[in-house]
Amino acid sequence: MIGSLRGWVIHRRDAEVVVEVSGLGYRLSCTPSTAAAFASAEGEVLVWVHHHRREDAEALFGFRDLDERDTFESLVGTHG
């Protein structure tokens, strides 16, 4: 499971960034403000990642800090 990525932002869309790590681009869903913050960063970025896997899909969600990721994981883990 992917927990974090350190690399360069090579593409940004409204709620998505692509972070290149050692020649491999990881497509991450995130909030528009997070995408803007990563895209405006100079140099390498550290992205905390939630790797969401289901039977029919996989997705990566990017966060600026661990608190954001922990809150997201609490919400995703809540049933009902």
C-alpha positions in Angstrom: 0.0 0.0 0.0 1.3 3.5 -0.9 1.6 5.9 2.1 3.5 8.8 0.7 5.3 10.1 -2.4 8.2 12.4 -2.8 8.7 13.9 -6.3 7.9 16.6 -8.8 4.4 17.8 -9.8 4.4 17.5 -13.6 0.7 18.1 -14.2 -2.2 19.7 -12.4 -5.9 19.8 -13.1 -8.7 21.2 -10.9 -8.8 18.3 -8.3 -5.9 16.2 -9.5 -2.1 16.2 -9.7 0.4 13.9 -11.3 3.6 13.5 -9.2 6.6 12.0 -10.9 8.7 9.7 -8.8 11.8 8.1 -10.4 10.2 8.4 -13.9 6.8 7.0 -12.9 3.8 9.4 -12.7 1.3 8.9 -10.0 -2.2 10.4 -10.6 -3.7 11.7 -7.3 -7.1 13.0 -6.6 -7.2 15.9 -4.1 -9.0 19.1 -3.3 -8.6 22.0 -5.6 -6.7 24.0 -2.9 -4.3 21.1 -2.3 -3.7 20.7 -6.1 -2.9 24.4 -6.3 -0.6 24.3 -3.3 1.4 21.3 -4.8 1.5 22.9 -8.3 2.9 26.2 -6.9 5.5 24.5 -4.8 9.1 24.9 -6.0 11.1 21.7 -6.2 10.2 18.4 -4.7 6.9 17.9 -2.9 6.0 15.3 -0.2 2.4 14.0 -0.6 0.7 11.9 2.0 -1.4 9.3 0.2 -4.4 7.2 0.9 -4.4 4.2 -1.4 -8.1 3.2 -1.8 -8.7 -0.3 -3.2 -12.0 -1.8 -4.1 -12.9 -4.9 -6.0 -13.5 -2.9 -9.2 -11.1 0.0 -8.9 -8.0 1.6 -7.3 -7.5 5.3 -6.5 -4.9 7.4 -4.9 -5.8 10.5 -2.8 -3.2 13.1 -2.0 -3.0 15.3 1.2 -0.6 18.0 2.3 -0.3 16.7 5.9 -1.0 13.6 8.0 -3.9 15.2 9.8 -5.8 15.7 6.6 -5.2 12.1 5.6 -6.2 10.8 9.0 -9.4 12.7 8.9 -10.2 11.4 5.4 -9.5 7.8 6.5 -11.8 8.2 9.5 -14.6 9.4 7.3 -14.0 6.7 4.7 -13.9 4.1 7.4 -17.3 5.2 8.9 -20.2 2.9 8.0 -23.8 4.1 7.7 
